[in-house]
Amino acid sequence: MALFYLFAAIAVGASLLVIAQRNPIHSVLLLIASFGALSGLYVLLDAPFVAVIQIIVYAGAIMVLFLFVVMLLNAPHEETAYDERVHPLLRPGPMRFGAILALGLVAELVWALTKGRESGPFGTASTPGVAAIGVSLFTDYGFAFEVTSVLIIIAMVGAVVRARRQDPR
């Protein structure tokens, strides 16, 4: 139980620090730490396949791509033009929208947790094993899998072309 609390604290703390950072590279690195803690939670839940996929796909591929794009674009530190003492719901524009979305997320979590108690314990449904998921992924969804990989390559090439410095001559 101590490991659960440790991984949960790391995940929540790193996730909160992601949005508190002004440096985008620090935010990406903290998001990778949060994904690692989530992977530890999946291991504790006896879901090693999901834990490995969390590390390989999210921390390994997507976050490295984010880090690559942030470093390629050389994103500056965030400059705030608002008074930080003002409550987020009272700030204009995106801050208000983000605060409203956060309140919606909290309401949804409360609803989901209360519904979970009513319906009984989780994990009663039969779930397929790793072999069945692999066979389904590479047979039924093989085309979609390949199209997704091509789309990610196109997005990366687009980011490189977009960030390329123009010759002043």
C-alpha positions in Angstrom: 0.0 0.0 0.0 2.9 2.3 0.6 4.1 2.0 -3.0 0.6 2.9 -4.2 0.7 6.1 -2.1 4.2 6.9 -3.3 3.4 6.4 -7.0 0.1 8.3 -6.6 1.9 11.2 -4.9 4.5 11.4 -7.6 1.8 11.3 -10.4 -0.3 14.0 -8.8 2.7 16.1 -7.8 4.3 15.9 -11.2 1.0 16.6 -13.0 0.4 19.7 -10.9 4.0 20.9 -11.6 3.5 20.4 -15.4 0.9 23.2 -15.4 2.8 25.3 -12.9 6.1 25.5 -14.9 6.9 28.4 -17.1 9.6 26.5 -19.0 8.0 24.2 -21.6 11.0 21.7 -21.5 10.5 21.3 -17.7 6.8 20.7 -18.3 7.6 17.9 -20.8 10.1 16.3 -18.4 7.6 16.4 -15.5 5.0 14.9 -17.7 7.3 12.0 -18.5 7.8 11.6 -14.7 4.0 11.5 -14.3 3.7 8.8 -17.0 6.3 6.8 -15.2 4.4 7.0 -11.9 1.2 5.9 -13.7 3.1 3.0 -15.1 4.1 2.0 -11.6 0.4 2.2 -10.6 -0.5 -0.1 -13.4 2.0 -2.6 -12.3 0.5 -2.5 -8.8 -2.9 -3.2 -10.4 -1.5 -6.3 -12.0 -1.7 -4.8 -15.5 1.9 -5.2 -16.8 0.9 -4.9 -20.4 -0.7 -1.5 -19.8 2.3 -0.4 -17.8 4.7 -1.3 -20.6 2.5 0.3 -23.2 2.4 3.4 -21.0 6.2 3.6 -21.0 6.8 2.7 -24.6 4.0 4.7 -26.3 3.6 7.7 -24.0 6.9 8.3 -22.2 9.0 6.7 -24.9 7.5 7.9 -28.2 5.0 10.7 -27.8 6.8 12.6 -25.0 10.1 12.4 -26.9 8.3 13.8 -29.9 7.0 16.6 -27.7 10.4 17.3 -26.3 11.9 17.2 -29.8 9.3 19.7 -31.1 9.7 22.1 -28.1 13.5 22.1 -28.4 13.3 22.4 -32.2 11.0 25.4 -32.0 13.0 26.9 -29.1 9.9 27.9 -27.3 10.5 30.8 -24.9 9.5 31.0 -21.3 5.8 31.9 -20.8 5.2 35.5 -20.1 2.0 36.2 -18.1 0.1 39.4 -18.7 -2.3 39.0 -15.8 -2.3 39.4 -12.1 -1.5 36.0 -10.5 -3.4 36.9 -7.3 -6.7 37.0 -9.2 -8.7 33.7 -9.0 -8.6 31.8 -12.4 -12.4 32.0 -12.8 -12.1 35.8 -12.8 -9.3 36.0 -15.3 -10.2 36.6 -18.9 -10.0 34.2 -21.8 -8.2 30.9 -21.7 -7.6 30.9 -18.0 -11.4 31.1 -17.3 -12.1 28.3 -19.9 -9.4 26.1 -18.3 -10.8 26.7 -14.8 -14.3 25.8 -16.0 -12.9 22.6 -17.6 -11.1 21.7 -14.4 -14.3 22.1 -12.4 -16.1 19.9 -14.9 -13.4 17.3 -14.5 -13.8 17.3 -10.7 -17.5 17.0 -11.1 -17.1 14.0 -13.5 -14.6 12.3 -11.1 -17.0 12.7 -8.2 -19.8 11.3 -10.3 -17.7 8.3 -11.5 -16.5 7.5 -8.0 -20.0 7.5 -6.6 -21.3 5.4 -9.5 -18.5 2.9 -9.0 -19.6 2.2 -5.4 -23.1 1.6 -6.6 -22.2 -0.8 -9.4 -19.8 -3.0 -7.4 -16.1 -3.7 -7.7 -14.3 -3.1 -11.0 -12.7 -5.8 -13.0 -15.6 -8.2 -13.2 -15.7 -8.1 -17.0 -13.7 -10.6 -19.0 -10.7 -8.9 -20.6 -8.6 -10.3 -23.5 -5.0 -11.2 -22.9 -1.9 -9.7 -24.5 -1.8 -12.3 -27.3 -5.4 -11.5 -28.3 -4.7 -7.8 -28.3 -1.6 -8.3 -30.5 -3.4 -10.5 -33.0 -6.3 -8.1 -33.2 -4.0 -5.1 -33.6 -2.0 -6.5 -36.4 -4.8 -8.3 -38.3 -8.1 -6.4 -37.9 -6.5 -3.0 -37.3 -3.3 -3.4 -39.3 -4.2 -0.7 -41.9 -5.2 1.8 -39.2 -1.9 1.1 -37.3 0.2 1.8 -40.4 -1.8 4.9 -41.4 -1.3 6.3 -37.9 2.5 5.8 -38.1 2.6 7.5 -41.5 0.5 10.4 -40.1 2.9 10.8 -37.2 5.9 10.9 -39.6 4.1 13.5 -41.7 3.4 15.6 -38.6 7.1 15.4 -37.5 8.3 16.4 -41.0 5.8 19.3 -41.0 7.1 20.5 -37.6 10.7 20.4 -38.9 9.8 22.3 -42.1 7.7 24.8 -40.2 10.5 25.5 -37.7 13.3 25.8 -40.3 15.0 29.1 -40.3 14.6 31.1 -43.5 17.8 32.3 -45.2 17.7 36.2 -45.1 19.1 36.4 -48.6 
